[in-house]
């Protein structure tokens, strides 16, 4: 096939583009109820505080985001007076004001061009990290969780996942051990040093789970449980937010907004597959969402190929594909005896298969420069 000069010049050279670009959405026919104030690189603290004080005069909230090269103040409120933009642009230290038309504001990349890095102890999640959270779907016994924790740590996992409270489609299936499961997770952390990722299901359980967990997981079925989102946001702890079964990317980011709006920027997004017409797999793993969420938002994005496929033999290829698509990490189910697992055995890797996958992931990460 011959490509003409005109055709070649019309092609978009992906390698020449920056890894993440900020999209400037059109303001046509859209109400602007949020904006960002971009401060000059040499703006001092008094100039930043002057902007924040002016926002308070208008009953608006200013969310400060200080990057390496510039400071941005996100402005959120019920109504932003049109004249306010003009007022702020003549303030000392202000470079420009930019309206945000997306319904999510604080999670938008317009608000924070730099990637957010969520620290879980000494583990950094985001900005091209390769974090692996691994463990069983549910905690079943002390022997099971300790054995699994040791095996995934030896294979190179950086966090331990495991459910103490589990939402299940049927009320007659195993729904977790509750606080006893949390206690066993804490024992596994003491044994291996791995931070704990575990799910919280109701606002009333947040304080209990937060006493044990390093990362509070909000599951797919609770993605739009707004009271729960606000409650986990108020803890200040890192939050792993799974995408809902039929949620759009915009709805997913709006749910993250509930957490961040409580003053907690430590949100990790998780793509775990969505419900489509396809029945050959448990869900449809949407790798579009991984790439697009990283473009639209500054929050780290990880992928869950276990729930995304529901079949253990599909987990390795989708894990590799997720990393190649830009995911900042993976959450993978591992069980010492999947055939006897009390939940999700069909999608759980054995420790041996997990170790083999980790070797492949390491080779891919090296090839990607990560």
MOKANOR-V522770 format. One line per field, one symbol per residue. psi: psi as a letter, one per 40 degrees, with the letter a starting at -180 (. if undefined). A space follows every 50 residues. Layout:
psi = ???
This chain:
psi = hhhidddddeihgddeiidhihhgiiehfhhheiiihhiidehidddddd dddddddefihhhhhhaddihhhhhhidhhhdedddddeeihehdiihih eidhcdeidddgdihhhhhgbehhhifeighhhiaidihdiddddddddd ddddeeieihihhdhhhidheeiheiebdddddddddddddeehihhiih dideedddddddidhhhhideedfgddddddddedeiihhhihidfiidd ddddddddddeeeheghhihhfiihaehedidihhgedddddddddieii hiigeddddehdeeddddddddddeeieaihhhhhdgddeieifddehii dddddddddddddddddef.
